[in-house]
C-alpha cells in the first residue's frame, strides 16, 4: 500500500480543511504523489498531537459502534419481540424499537418525531415500556400495558396521552387517561389484576435490556443494528431507515 492513501486517512480523520483548501489553491500545479506526500508529511509533523487525538477518538467511536452492534445481535430475539405493542407497517422488514419512560422529558420531546417516523409507512415500530425514573413511571407503564391487553389500538392512545401529560402520574391521573380514551374503568381494573404477572414480566424484560445494552437512560431507539440514544433528530432516523430500505 502506498503512503498516499495512508496519509489521506490521517487528514480525513482530522478533517484538515486548511490543507485541502491549500491543495485546491494549487490547482495549476501538478499534484503528483511526491507533492501530495510532501505536503501531508509536513502537515502531520506540525500537527502530530492533533492527528493522534483524532485517530484515537475515531478508534474509540468505531470500537463503541462495534460493541453496540454485537450487543444488539446478542439480544436480537429479546429486542425485536413482536409480542410487545407495535405500530406502523406490519409487513416491513425494517423494525425499529423504542425504549421510553413516560416521565422522561426527552421521551416527551421526541413523541411527534417518532409518530412521524411511524407514519412514513416504512417501518414496524415496537414500543418498549422501560420505567426507570421511579414509581410514578412504573404506574404509567403498567397502565399502558393493562390498556394494551384490553385493546391493542387503545394502547397507542394511552401512550401518546401519557407522553402529553405534564406532572406526576397518580392513580387518579392514570385512570383519567384511561377514561378519556374510552376504556371502561372496570375493564381496566380487571386487566390490571388479571394481567399483573404478564405486565410485570414485560416491564422487567425491557428494563433488563436497558442494562444489558449498556444504555444509561431513555429514550433510545434501535433500528437494524444501530442504536440512537437521546432525542435523535428525525432526519437522522429517516436516513437510517432509507439505508436499510435500499
Steps between C-alpha positions, in 0.01 A plus 500: 500500500646841402543768758251733329177316595642444849572868547162597361341299780684719748381816332139387472503396864566856612298660223796716410318746279788750497723243333232396254430863417871554455506218247212658316689829485776313316271369227744625240778288645559141416360321809706187469565250777824661604344845533196377692714278721732785584211731597333232710825403671556866581150546641515185713840585642371841611168367635594156625318530836181613329517219246569240769210623715262491205604146410458388861153656513404338171630165621303531825185593306540202269565269795183626673296457181628146452435412864146638470434296186624190678269566794203554271580180315540311828157613626328512162212267588418687821521843333294432189217325684165557332303388804553857621280785372586611149377728225586597145556279199440150632649342186819706496830321547639814666424485870562786741474461876454793735576487873335776704380621838180704526665735753799563272510853357699395194253218431224760498706729277546242223142372510394673180818401316444135587137531391613648168761226453222243543265691270762491224381142454846349457548329835341281760549675835503310830431686825695395809378643830817537708410698813831586664410832662309380803166374618289751308660387177431140595133578564466661157672207327273252672198706400615504138548124486174431682334705227690300238348175627152652469538660158826510305395809308415686821855441622622763254238744626620445857864523393469839331269638770748397771787665313291817472439503874700744710558420863500182704292191427260434784240223493240770436698642209541158337133417543415835345706414193333159480151650509589773250606243240176305541603211723252385762628540856395149604662348193820687580506392863436139398780514245740643758414213732472210254806593294720616789760224459528545123523878533773475764697253288478722190623802693780307670615359166520849351687642800742208487570574134578861589768373739631228268538745214694733727275801444484751782143618447210567271405565230691282261411336173638197325468485124663200341837466673529867593429662835381860526514640853316813610290742300633400158406722207224360279711542185773283651249225572347528154843476342565174685163359393571592136842335519337175612224536243752525219 
